[in-house]
Amino acid sequence: MAFVYSPDKSTESAAVALIAAAVVLLAMVALYLVGFDQGAISRSGVFMHELMHDGRHLLGLPCH
C-alpha cells in the first residue's frame, strides 16, 4: 500500500491572500503619500516635500 502526501491548500491560499492584502495596503499608503499628502505628515523638512512633489509630476497628478 502506498501513502500519498497531499498538502492542505487552504493555508497556502490564505497566505497568498494575506500577502496580496499587505501589498495593496502598502500601495494605497504610497499613493496617498505621493499624491495627496502635500507634506502634511512630513517631519523631515523640504527634502521629503520635494521628493513627493517630483513623484506627483512623475505620476501625472496635479500638484500646483
PDB file of N, CA, C, O and CB in Angstrom:
ATOM      1  N   MET A   1       0.840  -1.166   0.000  1.00  0.00           N
ATOM      2  CA  MET A   1       0.000   0.000   0.000  1.00  0.00           C
ATOM      3  C   MET A   1       0.891   1.236   0.000  1.00  0.00           C
ATOM      4  O   MET A   1       1.876   1.300   0.735  1.00  0.00           O
ATOM      5  CB  MET A   1      -0.959  -0.006   1.210  1.00  0.00           C
ATOM      6  N   ALA A   2       0.538   2.222  -0.832  1.00  0.00           N
ATOM      7  CA  ALA A   2       1.325   3.450  -0.959  1.00  0.00           C
ATOM      8  C   ALA A   2       0.589   4.601  -0.274  1.00  0.00           C
ATOM      9  O   ALA A   2      -0.631   4.735  -0.375  1.00  0.00           O
ATOM     10  CB  ALA A   2       1.595   3.785  -2.456  1.00  0.00           C
ATOM     11  N   PHE A   3       1.354   5.412   0.414  1.00  0.00           N
ATOM     12  CA  PHE A   3       0.801   6.602   1.036  1.00  0.00           C
ATOM     13  C   PHE A   3       1.136   7.808   0.175  1.00  0.00           C
ATOM     14  O   PHE A   3       2.283   7.982  -0.238  1.00  0.00           O
ATOM     15  CB  PHE A   3       1.339   6.782   2.477  1.00  0.00           C
ATOM     16  N   VAL A   4       0.152   8.629  -0.092  1.00  0.00           N
ATOM     17  CA  VAL A   4       0.345   9.812  -0.921  1.00  0.00           C
ATOM     18  C   VAL A   4       0.153  11.040  -0.044  1.00  0.00           C
ATOM     19  O   VAL A   4      -0.846  11.166   0.663  1.00  0.00           O
ATOM     20  CB  VAL A   4      -0.641   9.826  -2.137  1.00  0.00           C
ATOM     21  N   TYR A   5       1.116  11.931  -0.100  1.00  0.00           N
ATOM     22  CA  TYR A   5       1.034  13.166   0.675  1.00  0.00           C
ATOM     23  C   TYR A   5       0.387  14.246  -0.181  1.00  0.00           C
ATOM     24  O   TYR A   5       0.875  14.558  -1.267  1.00  0.00           O
ATOM     25  CB  TYR A   5       2.441  13.617   1.164  1.00  0.00           C
ATOM     26  N   SER A   6      -0.683  14.801   0.296  1.00  0.00           N
ATOM     27  CA  SER A   6      -1.318  15.923  -0.405  1.00  0.00           C
ATOM     28  C   SER A   6      -1.465  17.063   0.597  1.00  0.00           C
ATOM     29  O   SER A   6      -2.291  16.992   1.507  1.00  0.00           O
ATOM     30  CB  SER A   6      -2.720  15.513  -1.019  1.00  0.00           C
ATOM     31  N   PRO A   7      -0.670  18.103   0.432  1.00  0.00           N
ATOM     32  CA  PRO A   7      -0.709  19.214   1.389  1.00  0.00           C
ATOM     33  C   PRO A   7      -2.045  19.944   1.335  1.00  0.00           C
ATOM     34  O   PRO A   7      -2.727  19.966   0.310  1.00  0.00           O
ATOM     35  CB  PRO A   7       0.433  20.196   1.113  1.00  0.00           C
ATOM     36  N   ASP A   8      -2.392  20.532   2.452  1.00  0.00           N
ATOM     37  CA  ASP A   8      -3.635  21.292   2.552  1.00  0.00           C
ATOM     38  C   ASP A   8      -3.464  22.623   1.835  1.00  0.00           C
ATOM     39  O   ASP A   8      -2.541  23.378   2.142  1.00  0.00           O
ATOM     40  CB  ASP A   8      -4.039  21.515   4.036  1.00  0.00           C
ATOM     41  N   LYS A   9      -4.338  22.916   0.889  1.00  0.00           N
ATOM     42  CA  LYS A   9      -4.232  24.133   0.079  1.00  0.00           C
ATOM     43  C   LYS A   9      -4.814  25.356   0.794  1.00  0.00           C
ATOM     44  O   LYS A   9      -4.540  26.483   0.381  1.00  0.00           O
ATOM     45  CB  LYS A   9      -4.943  23.933  -1.257  1.00  0.00           C
ATOM     46  N   SER A  10      -5.600  25.171   1.843  1.00  0.00           N
ATOM     47  CA  SER A  10      -6.268  26.306   2.475  1.00  0.00           C
ATOM     48  C   SER A  10      -5.279  27.250   3.151  1.00  0.00           C
ATOM     49  O   SER A  10      -5.459  28.466   3.085  1.00  0.00           O
ATOM     50  CB  SER A  10      -7.281  25.813   3.491  1.00  0.00           C
ATOM     51  N   THR A  11      -4.252  26.733   3.792  1.00  0.00           N
ATOM     52  CA  THR A  11      -3.270  27.615   4.430  1.00  0.00           C
ATOM     53  C   THR A  11      -2.422  28.330   3.390  1.00  0.00           C
ATOM     54  O   THR A  11      -2.012  29.472   3.601  1.00  0.00           O
ATOM     55  CB  THR A  11      -2.370  26.820   5.380  1.00  0.00           C
ATOM     56  N   GLU A  12      -2.160  27.676   2.283  1.00  0.00           N
ATOM     57  CA  GLU A  12      -1.379  28.292   1.211  1.00  0.00           C
ATOM     58  C   GLU A  12      -2.149  29.451   0.577  1.00  0.00           C
ATOM     59  O   GLU A  12      -1.583  30.516   0.331  1.00  0.00           O
ATOM     60  CB  GLU A  12      -1.016  27.246   0.142  1.00  0.00           C
ATOM     61  N   SER A  13      -3.426  29.243   0.317  1.00  0.00           N
ATOM     62  CA  SER A  13      -4.217  30.317  -0.283  1.00  0.00           C
ATOM     63  C   SER A  13      -4.453  31.450   0.709  1.00  0.00           C
ATOM     64  O   SER A  13      -4.555  32.606   0.297  1.00  0.00           O
ATOM     65  CB  SER A  13      -5.555  29.774  -0.786  1.00  0.00           C
ATOM     66  N   ALA A  14      -4.543  31.155   1.988  1.00  0.00           N
ATOM     67  CA  ALA A  14      -4.695  32.200   2.998  1.00  0.00           C
ATOM     68  C   ALA A  14      -3.435  33.052   3.074  1.00  0.00           C
ATOM     69  O   ALA A  14      -3.521  34.268   3.245  1.00  0.00           O
ATOM     70  CB  ALA A  14      -5.007  31.586   4.373  1.00  0.00           C
ATOM     71  N   ALA A  15      -2.281  32.437   2.950  1.00  0.00           N
ATOM     72  CA  ALA A  15      -1.028  33.183   2.974  1.00  0.00           C
ATOM     73  C   ALA A  15      -0.909  34.091   1.757  1.00  0.00           C
ATOM     74  O   ALA A  15      -0.457  35.230   1.870  1.00  0.00           O
ATOM     75  CB  ALA A  15       0.163  32.226   3.035  1.00  0.00           C
ATOM     76  N   VAL A  16      -1.312  33.592   0.601  1.00  0.00           N
ATOM     77  CA  VAL A  16      -1.282  34.397  -0.616  1.00  0.00           C
ATOM     78  C   VAL A  16      -2.241  35.583  -0.493  1.00  0.00           C
ATOM     79  O   VAL A  16      -1.911  36.696  -0.902  1.00  0.00           O
ATOM     80  CB  VAL A  16      -1.646  33.535  -1.844  1.00  0.00           C
ATOM     81  N   ALA A  17      -3.421  35.342   0.067  1.00  0.00           N
ATOM     82  CA  ALA A  17      -4.393  36.424   0.254  1.00  0.00           C
ATOM     83  C   ALA A  17      -3.869  37.462   1.234  1.00  0.00           C
ATOM     84  O   ALA A  17      -4.077  38.658   1.028  1.00  0.00           O
ATOM     85  CB  ALA A  17      -5.734  35.864   0.750  1.00  0.00           C
ATOM     86  N   LEU A  18      -3.200  37.037   2.286  1.00  0.00           N
ATOM     87  CA  LEU A  18      -2.629  37.973   3.264  1.00  0.00           C
ATOM     88  C   LEU A  18      -1.526  38.823   2.637  1.00  0.00           C
ATOM     89  O   LEU A  18      -1.462  40.029   2.872  1.00  0.00           O
ATOM     90  CB  LEU A  18      -2.075  37.207   4.476  1.00  0.00           C
ATOM     91  N   ILE A  19      -0.674  38.209   1.856  1.00  0.00           N
ATOM     92  CA  ILE A  19       0.394  38.944   1.178  1.00  0.00           C
ATOM     93  C   ILE A  19      -0.187  39.931   0.173  1.00  0.00           C
ATOM     94  O   ILE A  19       0.283  41.064   0.071  1.00  0.00           O
ATOM     95  CB  ILE A  19       1.356  37.972   0.473  1.00  0.00           C
ATOM     96  N   ALA A  20      -1.201  39.509  -0.565  1.00  0.00           N
ATOM     97  CA  ALA A  20      -1.840  40.397  -1.538  1.00  0.00           C
ATOM     98  C   ALA A  20      -2.491  41.591  -0.836  1.00  0.00           C
ATOM     99  O   ALA A  20      -2.402  42.717  -1.325  1.00  0.00           O
ATOM    100  CB  ALA A  20      -2.892  39.627  -2.362  1.00  0.00           C
ATOM    101  N   ALA A  21      -3.132  41.357   0.286  1.00  0.00           N
ATOM    102  CA  ALA A  21      -3.753  42.451   1.039  1.00  0.00           C
ATOM    103  C   ALA A  21      -2.696  43.423   1.561  1.00  0.00           C
ATOM    104  O   ALA A  21      -2.911  44.635   1.548  1.00  0.00           O
ATOM    105  CB  ALA A  21      -4.583  41.893   2.210  1.00  0.00           C
ATOM    106  N   ALA A  22      -1.567  42.908   2.016  1.00  0.00           N
ATOM    107  CA  ALA A  22      -0.490  43.775   2.503  1.00  0.00           C
ATOM    108  C   ALA A  22       0.092  44.612   1.372  1.00  0.00           C
ATOM    109  O   ALA A  22       0.395  45.789   1.567  1.00  0.00           O
ATOM    110  CB  ALA A  22       0.616  42.939   3.160  1.00  0.00           C
ATOM    111  N   VAL A  23       0.249  44.026   0.208  1.00  0.00           N
ATOM    112  CA  VAL A  23       0.778  44.763  -0.943  1.00  0.00           C
ATOM    113  C   VAL A  23      -0.191  45.865  -1.363  1.00  0.00           C
ATOM    114  O   VAL A  23       0.234  46.982  -1.660  1.00  0.00           O
ATOM    115  CB  VAL A  23       1.043  43.806  -2.125  1.00  0.00           C
ATOM    116  N   VAL A  24      -1.487  45.561  -1.390  1.00  0.00           N
ATOM    117  CA  VAL A  24      -2.482  46.568  -1.749  1.00  0.00           C
ATOM    118  C   VAL A  24      -2.493  47.697  -0.726  1.00  0.00           C
ATOM    119  O   VAL A  24      -2.572  48.866  -1.103  1.00  0.00           O
ATOM    120  CB  VAL A  24      -3.878  45.935  -1.859  1.00  0.00           C
ATOM    121  N   LEU A  25      -2.416  47.371   0.553  1.00  0.00           N
ATOM    122  CA  LEU A  25      -2.386  48.392   1.596  1.00  0.00           C
ATOM    123  C   LEU A  25      -1.156  49.290   1.463  1.00  0.00           C
ATOM    124  O   LEU A  25      -1.266  50.512   1.567  1.00  0.00           O
ATOM    125  CB  LEU A  25      -2.409  47.736   2.976  1.00  0.00           C
ATOM    126  N   LEU A  26      -0.003  48.699   1.238  1.00  0.00           N
ATOM    127  CA  LEU A  26       1.216  49.498   1.073  1.00  0.00           C
ATOM    128  C   LEU A  26       1.151  50.376  -0.173  1.00  0.00           C
ATOM    129  O   LEU A  26       1.634  51.508  -0.161  1.00  0.00           O
ATOM    130  CB  LEU A  26       2.439  48.586   0.999  1.00  0.00           C
ATOM    131  N   ALA A  27       0.559  49.861  -1.242  1.00  0.00           N
ATOM    132  CA  ALA A  27       0.407  50.659  -2.456  1.00  0.00           C
ATOM    133  C   ALA A  27      -0.529  51.841  -2.225  1.00  0.00           C
ATOM    134  O   ALA A  27      -0.286  52.934  -2.736  1.00  0.00           O
ATOM    135  CB  ALA A  27      -0.116  49.791  -3.601  1.00  0.00           C
ATOM    136  N   MET A  28      -1.595  51.626  -1.461  1.00  0.00           N
ATOM    137  CA  MET A  28      -2.518  52.721  -1.171  1.00  0.00           C
ATOM    138  C   MET A  28      -1.870  53.783  -0.290  1.00  0.00           C
ATOM    139  O   MET A  28      -2.095  54.976  -0.491  1.00  0.00           O
ATOM    140  CB  MET A  28      -3.776  52.186  -0.499  1.00  0.00           C
ATOM    141  N   VAL A  29      -1.066  53.360   0.685  1.00  0.00           N
ATOM    142  CA  VAL A  29      -0.348  54.319   1.531  1.00  0.00           C
ATOM    143  C   VAL A  29       0.658  55.109   0.697  1.00  0.00           C
ATOM    144  O   VAL A  29       0.786  56.321   0.867  1.00  0.00           O
ATOM    145  CB  VAL A  29       0.370  53.592   2.693  1.00  0.00           C
ATOM    146  N   ALA A  30       1.370  54.433  -0.199  1.00  0.00           N
ATOM    147  CA  ALA A  30       2.336  55.126  -1.053  1.00  0.00           C
ATOM    148  C   ALA A  30       1.638  56.119  -1.972  1.00  0.00           C
ATOM    149  O   ALA A  30       2.133  57.229  -2.169  1.00  0.00           O
ATOM    150  CB  ALA A  30       3.138  54.119  -1.882  1.00  0.00           C
ATOM    151  N   LEU A  31       0.498  55.737  -2.536  1.00  0.00           N
ATOM    152  CA  LEU A  31      -0.249  56.645  -3.396  1.00  0.00           C
ATOM    153  C   LEU A  31      -0.741  57.861  -2.614  1.00  0.00           C
ATOM    154  O   LEU A  31      -0.713  58.981  -3.124  1.00  0.00           O
ATOM    155  CB  LEU A  31      -1.430  55.916  -4.039  1.00  0.00           C
ATOM    156  N   TYR A  32      -1.192  57.645  -1.381  1.00  0.00           N
ATOM    157  CA  TYR A  32      -1.619  58.772  -0.554  1.00  0.00           C
ATOM    158  C   TYR A  32      -0.449  59.716  -0.280  1.00  0.00           C
ATOM    159  O   TYR A  32      -0.573  60.931  -0.433  1.00  0.00           O
ATOM    160  CB  TYR A  32      -2.221  58.269   0.771  1.00  0.00           C
ATOM    161  N   LEU A  33       0.678  59.151   0.123  1.00  0.00           N
ATOM    162  CA  LEU A  33       1.825  59.995   0.470  1.00  0.00           C
ATOM    163  C   LEU A  33       2.326  60.793  -0.723  1.00  0.00           C
ATOM    164  O   LEU A  33       2.670  61.967  -0.590  1.00  0.00           O
ATOM    165  CB  LEU A  33       2.953  59.143   1.025  1.00  0.00           C
ATOM    166  N   VAL A  34       2.367  60.159  -1.881  1.00  0.00           N
ATOM    167  CA  VAL A  34       2.880  60.840  -3.064  1.00  0.00           C
ATOM    168  C   VAL A  34       1.843  61.783  -3.658  1.00  0.00           C
ATOM    169  O   VAL A  34       2.171  62.899  -4.059  1.00  0.00           O
ATOM    170  CB  VAL A  34       3.318  59.826  -4.107  1.00  0.00           C
ATOM    171  N   GLY A  35       0.587  61.332  -3.714  1.00  0.00           N
ATOM    172  CA  GLY A  35      -0.403  62.088  -4.449  1.00  0.00           C
ATOM    173  C   GLY A  35      -1.200  63.102  -3.683  1.00  0.00           C
ATOM    174  O   GLY A  35      -1.565  64.138  -4.238  1.00  0.00           O
ATOM    175  N   PHE A  36      -1.487  62.842  -2.415  1.00  0.00           N
ATOM    176  CA  PHE A  36      -2.468  63.676  -1.746  1.00  0.00           C
ATOM    177  C   PHE A  36      -1.985  64.313  -0.452  1.00  0.00           C
ATOM    178  O   PHE A  36      -2.673  65.174   0.097  1.00  0.00           O
ATOM    179  CB  PHE A  36      -3.666  62.877  -1.467  1.00  0.00           C
ATOM    180  N   ASP A  37      -0.857  63.925   0.034  1.00  0.00           N
ATOM    181  CA  ASP A  37      -0.396  64.393   1.343  1.00  0.00           C
ATOM    182  C   ASP A  37       0.012  65.863   1.336  1.00  0.00           C
ATOM    183  O   ASP A  37      -0.298  66.589   2.280  1.00  0.00           O
ATOM    184  CB  ASP A  37       0.769  63.552   1.808  1.00  0.00           C
ATOM    185  N   GLN A  38       0.691  66.309   0.302  1.00  0.00           N
ATOM    186  CA  GLN A  38       1.183  67.687   0.170  1.00  0.00           C
ATOM    187  C   GLN A  38       2.082  68.101   1.341  1.00  0.00           C
ATOM    188  O   GLN A  38       2.148  69.281   1.685  1.00  0.00           O
ATOM    189  CB  GLN A  38       0.005  68.650   0.065  1.00  0.00           C
ATOM    190  N   GLY A  39       2.766  67.140   1.947  1.00  0.00           N
ATOM    191  CA  GLY A  39       3.707  67.442   3.014  1.00  0.00           C
ATOM    192  C   GLY A  39       3.091  67.583   4.388  1.00  0.00           C
ATOM    193  O   GLY A  39       3.771  68.029   5.312  1.00  0.00           O
ATOM    194  N   ALA A  40       1.820  67.219   4.562  1.00  0.00           N
ATOM    195  CA  ALA A  40       1.153  67.409   5.846  1.00  0.00           C
ATOM    196  C   ALA A  40       1.752  66.536   6.946  1.00  0.00           C
ATOM    197  O   ALA A  40       1.819  66.968   8.097  1.00  0.00           O
ATOM    198  CB  ALA A  40      -0.325  67.114   5.707  1.00  0.00           C
ATOM    199  N   ILE A  41       2.188  65.324   6.622  1.00  0.00           N
ATOM    200  CA  ILE A  41       2.759  64.470   7.656  1.00  0.00           C
ATOM    201  C   ILE A  41       4.280  64.399   7.570  1.00  0.00           C
ATOM    202  O   ILE A  41       4.909  63.631   8.298  1.00  0.00           O
ATOM    203  CB  ILE A  41       2.176  63.078   7.555  1.00  0.00           C
ATOM    204  N   SER A  42       4.866  65.189   6.693  1.00  0.00           N
ATOM    205  CA  SER A  42       6.321  65.195   6.550  1.00  0.00           C
ATOM    206  C   SER A  42       6.948  65.951   7.713  1.00  0.00           C
ATOM    207  O   SER A  42       6.624  67.114   7.952  1.00  0.00           O
ATOM    208  CB  SER A  42       6.741  65.828   5.200  1.00  0.00           C
ATOM    209  N   ARG A  43       7.833  65.295   8.425  1.00  0.00           N
ATOM    210  CA  ARG A  43       8.540  65.926   9.538  1.00  0.00           C
ATOM    211  C   ARG A  43      10.017  66.151   9.213  1.00  0.00           C
ATOM    212  O   ARG A  43      10.786  66.621  10.051  1.00  0.00           O
ATOM    213  CB  ARG A  43       8.408  65.071  10.796  1.00  0.00           C
ATOM    214  N   SER A  44      10.397  65.806   7.978  1.00  0.00           N
ATOM    215  CA  SER A  44      11.813  65.889   7.650  1.00  0.00           C
ATOM    216  C   SER A  44      12.157  67.141   6.846  1.00  0.00           C
ATOM    217  O   SER A  44      13.275  67.263   6.346  1.00  0.00           O
ATOM    218  CB  SER A  44      12.229  64.661   6.881  1.00  0.00           C
ATOM    219  N   GLY A  45      11.241  68.043   6.719  1.00  0.00           N
ATOM    220  CA  GLY A  45      11.554  69.313   6.073  1.00  0.00           C
ATOM    221  C   GLY A  45      11.350  69.300   4.579  1.00  0.00           C
ATOM    222  O   GLY A  45      10.493  68.586   4.056  1.00  0.00           O
ATOM    223  N   VAL A  46      12.143  70.093   3.904  1.00  0.00           N
ATOM    224  CA  VAL A  46      11.968  70.365   2.484  1.00  0.00           C
ATOM    225  C   VAL A  46      12.312  69.160   1.616  1.00  0.00           C
ATOM    226  O   VAL A  46      11.703  68.967   0.563  1.00  0.00           O
ATOM    227  CB  VAL A  46      12.817  71.545   2.079  1.00  0.00           C
ATOM    228  N   PHE A  47      13.265  68.357   2.033  1.00  0.00           N
ATOM    229  CA  PHE A  47      13.710  67.235   1.204  1.00  0.00           C
ATOM    230  C   PHE A  47      12.555  66.293   0.877  1.00  0.00           C
ATOM    231  O   PHE A  47      12.364  65.931  -0.284  1.00  0.00           O
ATOM    232  CB  PHE A  47      14.829  66.465   1.910  1.00  0.00           C
ATOM    233  N   MET A  48      11.781  65.891   1.890  1.00  0.00           N
ATOM    234  CA  MET A  48      10.686  64.960   1.652  1.00  0.00           C
ATOM    235  C   MET A  48       9.588  65.616   0.819  1.00  0.00           C
ATOM    236  O   MET A  48       8.979  64.960  -0.027  1.00  0.00           O
ATOM    237  CB  MET A  48      10.114  64.456   2.981  1.00  0.00           C
ATOM    238  N   HIS A  49       9.334  66.889   1.046  1.00  0.00           N
ATOM    239  CA  HIS A  49       8.333  67.584   0.251  1.00  0.00           C
ATOM    240  C   HIS A  49       8.731  67.603  -1.222  1.00  0.00           C
ATOM    241  O   HIS A  49       7.899  67.346  -2.092  1.00  0.00           O
ATOM    242  CB  HIS A  49       8.137  69.012   0.768  1.00  0.00           C
ATOM    243  N   GLU A  50       9.978  67.901  -1.502  1.00  0.00           N
ATOM    244  CA  GLU A  50      10.445  67.944  -2.888  1.00  0.00           C
ATOM    245  C   GLU A  50      10.437  66.556  -3.524  1.00  0.00           C
ATOM    246  O   GLU A  50      10.132  66.418  -4.709  1.00  0.00           O
ATOM    247  CB  GLU A  50      11.852  68.538  -2.954  1.00  0.00           C
ATOM    248  N   LEU A  51      10.765  65.542  -2.751  1.00  0.00           N
ATOM    249  CA  LEU A  51      10.738  64.174  -3.270  1.00  0.00           C
ATOM    250  C   LEU A  51       9.312  63.789  -3.658  1.00  0.00           C
ATOM    251  O   LEU A  51       9.093  63.227  -4.731  1.00  0.00           O
ATOM    252  CB  LEU A  51      11.301  63.181  -2.225  1.00  0.00           C
ATOM    253  N   MET A  52       8.356  64.082  -2.803  1.00  0.00           N
ATOM    254  CA  MET A  52       6.962  63.765  -3.110  1.00  0.00           C
ATOM    255  C   MET A  52       6.433  64.634  -4.251  1.00  0.00           C
ATOM    256  O   MET A  52       5.614  64.178  -5.050  1.00  0.00           O
ATOM    257  CB  MET A  52       6.091  63.946  -1.863  1.00  0.00           C
ATOM    258  N   HIS A  53       6.891  65.866  -4.329  1.00  0.00           N
ATOM    259  CA  HIS A  53       6.490  66.754  -5.411  1.00  0.00           C
ATOM    260  C   HIS A  53       6.951  66.197  -6.756  1.00  0.00           C
ATOM    261  O   HIS A  53       6.196  66.205  -7.729  1.00  0.00           O
ATOM    262  CB  HIS A  53       7.061  68.165  -5.190  1.00  0.00           C
ATOM    263  N   ASP A  54       8.168  65.724  -6.805  1.00  0.00           N
ATOM    264  CA  ASP A  54       8.669  65.098  -8.028  1.00  0.00           C
ATOM    265  C   ASP A  54       7.899  63.819  -8.348  1.00  0.00           C
ATOM    266  O   ASP A  54       7.669  63.509  -9.517  1.00  0.00           O
ATOM    267  CB  ASP A  54      10.164  64.793  -7.895  1.00  0.00           C
ATOM    268  N   GLY A  55       7.505  63.084  -7.326  1.00  0.00           N
ATOM    269  CA  GLY A  55       6.710  61.882  -7.539  1.00  0.00           C
ATOM    270  C   GLY A  55       5.350  62.203  -8.135  1.00  0.00           C
ATOM    271  O   GLY A  55       4.849  61.462  -8.981  1.00  0.00           O
ATOM    272  N   ARG A  56       4.750  63.308  -7.697  1.00  0.00           N
ATOM    273  CA  ARG A  56       3.468  63.714  -8.276  1.00  0.00           C
ATOM    274  C   ARG A  56       3.630  64.050  -9.751  1.00  0.00           C
ATOM    275  O   ARG A  56       2.786  63.684 -10.568  1.00  0.00           O
ATOM    276  CB  ARG A  56       2.887  64.918  -7.517  1.00  0.00           C
ATOM    277  N   HIS A  57       4.715  64.749 -10.098  1.00  0.00           N
ATOM    278  CA  HIS A  57       4.962  65.035 -11.516  1.00  0.00           C
ATOM    279  C   HIS A  57       5.166  63.736 -12.299  1.00  0.00           C
ATOM    280  O   HIS A  57       4.662  63.597 -13.413  1.00  0.00           O
ATOM    281  CB  HIS A  57       6.196  65.956 -11.677  1.00  0.00           C
ATOM    282  N   LEU A  58       5.894  62.799 -11.725  1.00  0.00           N
ATOM    283  CA  LEU A  58       6.155  61.538 -12.397  1.00  0.00           C
ATOM    284  C   LEU A  58       4.870  60.764 -12.665  1.00  0.00           C
ATOM    285  O   LEU A  58       4.723  60.156 -13.725  1.00  0.00           O
ATOM    286  CB  LEU A  58       7.104  60.696 -11.572  1.00  0.00           C
ATOM    287  N   LEU A  59       3.933  60.782 -11.708  1.00  0.00           N
ATOM    288  CA  LEU A  59       2.671  60.058 -11.862  1.00  0.00           C
ATOM    289  C   LEU A  59       1.620  60.831 -12.654  1.00  0.00           C
ATOM    290  O   LEU A  59       0.570  60.282 -12.989  1.00  0.00           O
ATOM    291  CB  LEU A  59       2.119  59.717 -10.509  1.00  0.00           C
ATOM    292  N   GLY A  60       1.893  62.090 -12.954  1.00  0.00           N
ATOM    293  CA  GLY A  60       0.943  62.887 -13.706  1.00  0.00           C
ATOM    294  C   GLY A  60      -0.183  63.448 -12.881  1.00  0.00           C
ATOM    295  O   GLY A  60      -1.207  63.855 -13.430  1.00  0.00           O
ATOM    296  N   LEU A  61      -0.019  63.480 -11.559  1.00  0.00           N
ATOM    297  CA  LEU A  61      -1.049  64.031 -10.675  1.00  0.00           C
ATOM    298  C   LEU A  61      -0.906  65.549 -10.619  1.00  0.00           C
ATOM    299  O   LEU A  61       0.215  66.059 -10.630  1.00  0.00           O
ATOM    300  CB  LEU A  61      -0.948  63.416  -9.245  1.00  0.00           C
ATOM    301  N   PRO A  62      -2.023  66.283 -10.560  1.00  0.00           N
ATOM    302  CA  PRO A  62      -1.909  67.736 -10.446  1.00  0.00           C
ATOM    303  C   PRO A  62      -1.378  68.129  -9.076  1.00  0.00           C
ATOM    304  O   PRO A  62      -1.794  67.576  -8.058  1.00  0.00           O
ATOM    305  CB  PRO A  62      -3.265  68.404 -10.698  1.00  0.00           C
ATOM    306  N   CYS A  63      -0.473  69.071  -9.056  1.00  0.00           N
ATOM    307  CA  CYS A  63       0.092  69.460  -7.755  1.00  0.00           C
ATOM    308  C   CYS A  63       0.228  70.951  -7.582  1.00  0.00           C
ATOM    309  O   CYS A  63       0.526  71.397  -6.475  1.00  0.00           O
ATOM    310  CB  CYS A  63       1.431  68.829  -7.571  1.00  0.00           C
ATOM    311  N   HIS A  64       0.023  71.759  -8.627  1.00  0.00           N
ATOM    312  CA  HIS A  64       0.028  73.195  -8.413  1.00  0.00           C
ATOM    313  C   HIS A  64      -1.177  73.781  -9.055  1.00  0.00           C
ATOM    314  O   HIS A  64      -1.379  74.994  -8.998  1.00  0.00           O
ATOM    315  CB  HIS A  64       1.294  73.843  -8.955  1.00  0.00           C
TER     316      HIS A  64
END
